Structure formats: C-alpha cells, structure tokens
C-alpha cells in the first residue's frame, strides 16, 4: 500500500450528496479520511473510475465542502432488515492545494464532532467472518468490531463462555484478521427468527510482534479478563495502536483500490458527465497531478480528443475547416453537457498551444468575459 496516500479511516456520521443525483446532502454513516470516503448509497454512481462531485457537510453545519472524487470500489452489503444495501468508496480529487486544504479542514471537524458525540467505530455489516476451524466452520456477519470486542450476527447459537476463533475479511482482501476470544453474550435477534447476536471478548496480547503485513492473532481470555474488558470506562490495554492499525487496514480496503494495482496514479481511467464535472475543473486537476494521457469529450455525435503531457494541453483533434485549436478549446471549456473519458497513456505530440493549462484557462475565461460585456443587453436600444 502506498503509505503516502493512507490516512486514518474513522467510522462516523456526516451529510453528503452526490451532486446531479441528489438535491441536498443527507445524513449517512460511513468511513472518512483526508484521502477518501465510504458511505452507503442506493443510487447508481457508476463504475470504478467514474468521477462525481460530492457535497459534504458536517453534522453541526459549521463545515461544508465540495470536492471531486472518483469511484475506487463498489460494495454490495449484506441485507439489513430484509433490505439490500450497496456502498461506494471514493478517493478525493481536489483540483488545487486550496481545495485539498478545505478537505483536510472538513475531515478534522467531522472527527472532532465524532469524538464529542462518542460515536462508536463500526464497520458492520461490511465484513464477513468465518467462525470455527477448517474442519467445521460457520459463516457470520460482523456487526461491530473494536480492539477489545466484537459482535457477530449468526444463524446458529452457542453457549456463553464458549471459545471462538474468528477469521474476518473485508471485500477484496486476501489477508484475514484472526481473533480468538470467549462468547460473553448470546441473544436472539429481535424481529429476525433463527438469528442471533454473539458478543465476543478478545484481547491482543500476542506472542510475537505485529507487522502491518501480517495476520493478527488475539489470544483467548479468562473470565476475569472478560469482566475487565467489558467494564465501561476501562482504558485500552497496551498495544491498541498496533491492533488499530490492522483494523484500519480493513477499512482502507474499502476506500483504496487493491494493493496489486499501480501505487501511483491509480486514476488510470476516469469518466463522467460534464454537467456534474465542468471541464475547466477537470483540466485544473490534470495540471495539478501532472497527468499525461488522452481526454475524449463526446457531445452528441461530435467527439473531440484532447492530449495532455504533464498536465499541459498540447494538442486536440479534429478541427473543422477554418477552426483554430485555441477556438476549439474555448468551445469545449464552455460546454455544459456531454460526457468525458480520460485514459493515462503515453502521448507523442508536439505542443501546439504553447501555454500552461492555468494560463490557457485564465485567458479563455478573460475572453469570454470580454465577449459578454460587448454583447448587447436585452431590451437595450
């Protein structure tokens, strides 16, 4: 995993809207960090690589931010109360240093509110679990998980005090988190026949050092230790940081692409609608990221190919008779509809515009303002 792109991913609550799909931000529970966000959504947000504009607002309304983000994973969640729920993970794409700073400030505020309200970190029901050993195992759904305890939803019951070995895995991950512990509470699930909640007390006193790339093994605990762990207000035992780091990797698997993908420039293919992502904003992002590749813009039956080298627009095609490259760029940047696709690839083209993207955007915006000021106003004689 690219450590430069990792951030602490914390389960909390916030308001979010996918602009163009939703009118206003709605309350959601998900995972958020300075690099990405995960939340449940029942709308079609597109395939991996689709670019959306997200409008995020803190619970207290003191922070609000709009940021581009692209889909890095979609997850089909376990059924909740008979209802199938889907989720989507996004990686933020701030188009400037100022935009990135606003995102960081927003995340800090959201996490501050979480601490004040005491929201319990939960990643359920997005994690599957296998309980038992290789000869006889049962499948369960993780309802909550922390460094000291977990709650499983199962279709079978056990007796309190029984020993459990649980392997937990997040979607897309091959590495499993192994926990050992004792059942401290077994209760029928209200309104769900033949379903049970099993609370398991665990501890993390390991016989060997914990590495970020290793599985995690938590030893079973005795009854006295269970009572200590389940008492409210008990400070976490030593070693929580290491365990939390492994749990964080599970959350990271939902936000970041699999580790076998390219560690840098995961944005190898991006697509979206111009009505939601204006092309000037997209071009600013390409310049900030110094991306090289081909942008294909489709408006009806007309297709335009724009070539970038290091975030700089160097050429585009095709041109109509008498049309200049500069004029075609201006028309594209003013477009309010259509679709785009960008692919990271090598570009062997001469620079035919001779301006940085920022200079070009500013120049085109200035010309558009001058044209509007010269245009006759309605009702004017």
Residue pairs with C-beta under 8 A, 6 or more apart in sequence:
1 249
1 252
1 256
1 259
1 263
2 263
2 264
5 35
5 256
6 35
6 252
6 256
7 33
7 34
7 35
7 36
8 33
8 248
9 31
9 32
9 33
9 36
9 38
9 248
9 251
9 252
9 255
10 31
10 32
10 33
10 111
10 114
10 121
11 29
11 30
11 31
11 119
11 120
11 121
11 122
11 123
11 251
12 29
12 30
12 31
12 32
12 110
12 111
12 113
12 114
12 119
12 121
13 27
13 28
13 29
13 59
13 114
13 119
14 27
14 28
14 30
14 32
14 56
14 57
14 58
14 59
14 110
15 25
15 26
15 27
15 28
15 56
15 57
15 58
15 59
16 25
16 26
16 28
16 30
16 37
16 39
16 54
16 55
16 56
16 57
17 23
17 24
17 25
17 26
17 54
17 55
18 41
18 43
18 45
18 52
18 53
18 54
19 52
19 53
19 54
19 55
19 66
19 276
20 52
20 53
20 273
20 275
20 276
21 43
21 45
21 52
22 43
25 55
25 56
25 57
27 59
28 39
28 40
28 41
29 39
29 40
30 37
30 38
30 39
30 40
30 87
31 37
31 38
31 39
31 123
31 251
31 254
31 255
32 38
32 107
32 110
32 111
33 107
33 255
34 92
34 103
34 104
34 107
35 91
35 92
35 255
35 256
36 69
36 72
36 89
36 90
36 91
36 92
36 255
36 256
37 54
37 56
37 69
37 89
37 90
37 92
37 255
38 87
38 88
38 89
38 90
38 251
38 254
38 255
39 87
39 88
40 77
40 85
40 86
40 87
41 86
41 87
41 88
42 85
42 86
45 52
45 71
45 74
45 88
46 52
46 71
46 271
46 272
47 71
47 74
47 271
48 71
48 72
48 73
48 74
48 257
49 70
49 71
49 267
49 269
49 270
49 271
50 70
50 71
50 270
50 271
50 272
51 68
51 69
51 70
51 93
51 270
51 271
51 272
51 276
51 277
51 282
52 68
52 69
52 70
52 71
52 90
52 272
52 276
52 277
53 66
53 67
53 68
53 69
53 276
53 277
54 66
54 67
54 68
54 69
54 90
55 64
55 65
55 66
56 64
56 65
56 66
56 67
56 106
57 63
57 64
58 64
58 106
58 109
58 110
58 113
59 110
59 113
59 117
60 113
62 109
63 105
63 106
63 109
63 110
64 106
65 102
65 103
65 105
65 106
67 92
67 93
67 94
67 99
67 102
67 103
68 92
68 93
68 94
68 95
68 277
68 281
68 282
68 285
69 90
69 91
69 92
69 93
70 90
70 91
70 93
70 267
70 270
71 88
71 89
71 90
72 89
72 90
72 91
72 255
72 256
72 257
72 266
73 88
73 89
73 171
73 172
73 254
73 255
73 257
74 86
74 87
74 88
74 89
75 86
75 87
75 88
75 89
75 126
75 171
75 254
76 84
76 86
76 87
77 84
77 85
77 86
77 87
77 125
77 126
78 85
78 125
78 126
78 128
78 141
79 85
80 125
81 191
87 126
87 254
89 254
89 255
89 256
90 255
91 255
91 256
91 266
91 267
92 100
92 103
93 267
93 285
94 100
94 102
94 103
94 285
94 288
95 281
95 282
95 284
95 285
95 288
96 284
96 288
97 288
120 144
120 146
121 146
122 143
122 144
122 145
123 142
123 144
123 145
123 170
123 247
123 250
123 251
123 254
124 141
124 142
124 143
124 144
124 145
124 151
125 141
125 142
125 143
125 153
126 142
126 170
126 171
126 254
127 141
127 142
127 145
127 168
127 169
127 170
127 250
128 139
128 140
128 141
128 142
128 168
128 169
129 139
129 140
129 141
129 142
129 152
129 166
129 167
129 168
129 169
130 137
130 138
130 139
130 140
130 166
130 167
130 169
131 137
131 138
131 139
131 140
131 152
131 154
131 164
131 165
131 166
131 167
132 138
132 165
133 165
138 154
138 155
138 156
140 152
140 153
140 154
140 166
140 198
141 152
141 153
141 154
142 150
142 151
142 152
142 168
143 150
143 151
143 152
143 153
143 197
144 150
144 151
145 151
145 168
145 247
146 247
147 202
147 204
147 236
147 240
147 243
147 244
147 247
148 201
148 202
148 203
148 229
148 236
148 237
149 181
149 184
149 199
149 200
149 201
149 202
149 229
149 230
150 166
150 179
150 181
150 199
150 200
150 202
151 197
151 198
151 199
151 200
152 166
152 197
152 198
152 200
153 189
153 195
153 196
153 197
153 198
154 195
154 196
154 198
155 194
155 195
155 196
156 196
157 186
157 188
157 196
157 198
158 164
158 183
158 186
158 198
159 183
159 186
160 183
160 184
160 185
160 186
161 182
161 183
161 223
162 182
162 183
163 180
163 181
163 182
163 220
164 179
164 180
164 181
164 182
164 183
164 198
164 200
165 178
165 179
165 180
166 178
166 179
166 180
166 181
166 200
167 176
167 177
167 178
168 176
168 177
168 178
168 179
168 250
169 175
169 176
169 177
170 250
170 251
170 253
170 254
171 253
171 254
172 253
172 258
173 249
173 250
173 253
175 213
175 215
175 249
176 215
177 215
177 216
177 246
177 247
177 250
178 215
178 216
178 217
178 218
179 200
179 202
179 216
179 217
179 218
180 202
180 217
180 218
180 219
180 220
181 200
181 201
181 202
181 203
181 218
181 220
181 221
182 200
182 201
182 220
182 221
182 223
182 226
183 198
183 199
183 200
184 199
184 200
184 201
184 226
184 230
185 197
185 198
185 199
186 196
186 197
186 198
186 199
187 196
187 197
188 195
188 196
188 197
189 195
189 196
189 197
201 221
201 225
201 226
201 229
201 230
202 218
202 221
202 229
203 218
203 219
203 221
203 225
203 229
203 237
204 216
204 218
204 219
204 237
204 239
204 240
204 242
204 243
205 219
205 237
205 239
206 216
206 217
206 218
206 219
206 239
207 219
210 216
210 239
210 242
210 243
210 245
210 246
212 245
212 246
212 249
216 243
216 246
218 243
221 229
228 234
256 266
257 266
262 268
265 289
265 291
265 344
267 289
267 291
267 344
268 343
268 344
269 341
269 342
269 343
269 344
270 340
270 341
270 342
271 339
271 340
271 341
271 342
272 339
272 340
273 337
273 338
273 339
273 340
274 297
274 299
274 335
274 336
274 337
274 338
274 339
274 340
275 336
275 337
277 340
279 297
279 332
279 333
279 335
279 340
280 333
280 361
280 365
282 295
282 340
282 342
283 313
283 333
283 357
283 361
284 357
284 358
284 361
286 295
286 308
286 311
286 342
286 357
287 311
287 312
287 356
287 357
287 358
288 311
289 311
290 310
290 311
291 308
291 310
291 311
291 342
291 344
292 308
292 309
292 310
292 311
292 344
292 345
292 346
292 347
293 307
293 308
293 342
293 343
293 344
293 345
293 347
294 305
294 306
294 307
294 308
294 342
294 343
294 345
294 347
295 305
295 306
295 307
295 308
295 340
295 341
295 342
296 303
296 304
296 305
296 306
296 340
296 341
296 342
296 343
297 303
297 304
297 305
297 306
297 332
297 335
297 338
297 339
297 340
298 304
298 338
298 339
298 340
298 341
299 335
299 337
299 338
300 338
304 316
304 317
304 318
304 328
304 332
305 316
305 317
305 318
306 313
306 315
306 316
306 329
306 332
307 313
307 314
307 315
307 316
307 347
307 349
308 314
308 347
309 347
309 349
309 351
311 357
312 351
312 356
312 357
313 329
313 353
313 355
313 357
313 360
314 347
314 349
314 350
314 351
314 352
314 353
315 325
315 349
315 350
315 351
315 352
315 353
316 325
316 328
316 329
316 332
319 325
319 328
325 352
325 353
326 353
329 353
329 360
329 364
330 364
330 367
330 368
333 361
333 364
334 368
353 360
355 363
